[in-house]
């Protein structure tokens, strides 16, 4: 190398080092604030591990004297760097190794344990990256290809496969083993996107990576050659076309130009062009970059459809776009890159390399990582993931996390006396000051309301005692409730108690609007059923629905009508489940017995029903199974052989004791009064 060549490669090595800062910014900005410190320390750690491990063993495995084209056999832990050309090469390749290692960080962010990350990084930089790199880039003393893929004529100028696809393949293997983040994919198979903590920071990271890519591709010429200016232009042009294509696809398909796809489109275009940036003309580089941006968009959507959680999109960017870049070279630069091959032959060589890459950089790491996970769990605990890896793994709290912690505790405990951390010298501290002012006023107002409520209760008790001294107690109760009609008692009625299964879990995973929409649809369908049978809806409590038969007009078949309506309730739930594409089920309990009911208003007959019968029906429902009508002995005594039923057995009901329960399967006879007759 000439002096200018050494200086150029040294400068490019520093640019590649700058890419570590780019990766850190991208990942810290896309992840949530409770995990951004975690990904930052992982970036610094994997760089340190990769540099030392690559010096100790990786460089020798990659560029040492080849053993049959499979692995290097010397150059380990070199202690003499008197040859500047060798020292520059070691430094430059160490930066490449660090890039391959850090791709993993963003993919497993927010749930990958720090110790597990270290283990996977060591596997990558010692066993995977240098061996595959030897197959492609190793040379003998004369400069001829020594690795078996290189001898076949496989072309990867700057590392689309060796660096990026290798890192992306290991990342894919790791996220398949570790699994998605909590709440990323709902039980309805819908995907949730979490908001990043700082997307402008991620955009800065993309620009830093883009700048570093000049060193990545330009330095791969290993000197200041006439090809370098063309390589640099191809690099920036491919990144630009990747951005625009990814933005266009997200706009045309999703309706809005996505920031996430715009960022990753740039990186996908850069990864794709890296393999052949030295042999492309501008038009070819732009086309390859555009293809890389498209690959990122469709690959990311494919992973989401398969419920594979890649936080930053590392696998679409590096693994899929890297392989696409390898296969593009014969299509766009056949004569330059493969002077001795035809198109089919050149594609065969590149496909061989892709196959070797998938097996060695994805399948093998998957087996290794899966085996390690059995011995050393690679995922953090549920609690650590909940509170964030910043605090859970590194005890690195922030003012913002402390503010959120106070808010969450106030929401959970309803304790408005707690105060957030405050300071006049930071933005979060200033927010805390204003938040505490609001909470002080809210607490004072709440205390005033509570004091007034106590006074009202005391006055009401005094009023009741006065009225009870001159009026019957039942009349006093009616007056205090503001009812316009006297309370009625029913010696025989049937209560149906329905509960939506797993709704609490769904409401925790879904947005509040989705939960209310589902309840509205379900209860609307239930209202139609109840109204169709001429029955009375009692009330809804949360995700529970109650109605009664035999109130206010006692009918001889009131219990049968209640069972018919309960069966229709389950049928309506199944219909709505199919329509909405959600797995919804309902559990129904039925019991007959005496009730006490009062009319609340003159214009609309809405009954407030209470007593042991309602409680009994709710306990029967708790003991039942999803999409089944479970009934008590009292119901069986009333319906006789009108319905098909089977005896479940004796169950212990909370607050009631041991009780024999039955399950209704359907009618054995045609009802004397159908629902359509009631509606008519």
Secondary structure, DSSP 4 states (H G I P E B T S, - for coil): --HHHHHHHHHHHHHHHHHHHHHHHHHHHHS-TTTHHHHHHHHHHHHHHHHHHIIIIIHHHHHSSBSTTS-B-S-TT------HHHHHHHHHHHHHHHHHHHHHHHHTTTTB-HHHHHHHHHHIIIIIHHHHHHHHH-B-TTS-B-SHHHHHT---SS-IIIIIIHHHHHHHHHHHHH-PPTTSB-TTS-B-PPPPS-HHHHHHHHHHHHHHHHHHHHGGGSS--TTHHHHHHHHHHHHHHHHHHHHHHHHHHHSS--HHHHHHHHHHHHHHHHTTTTT--HHHHHHHHHHHHHHHHHHHHHHHHTT---SS-HIIIIIIHHHHHHHHHHHH-HHHH-TT--HHHHHHHHHHHHHHHHIIIIIHHHHHHHHHHHHS--B--HHHHHH-HHHHHH----HHHHHHHHHHHHHHH--TT------TTSHHHHHHHHHHHHHHHHHHHHHHHHHHHHHHHHHHHHHHHHHHTTS-HHHHHHHHHT-SS--EEEEEEEEEEEEETTHHHHHHHS-HHHHHHHHHHHHHHHHHHHHHTT-EEEEEETTEEEEEESSSS--TTHHHHHHHHHHHHHHHHHHHHHHHT----EEEEEEEEEEEEEE--SSS--EEEESHHHHHHHHHHHHS-TT-EEEEHHHHHHHTTSEEEEEEEEEEETTTEEEEEEEEEEESS--SS-HHHHH-
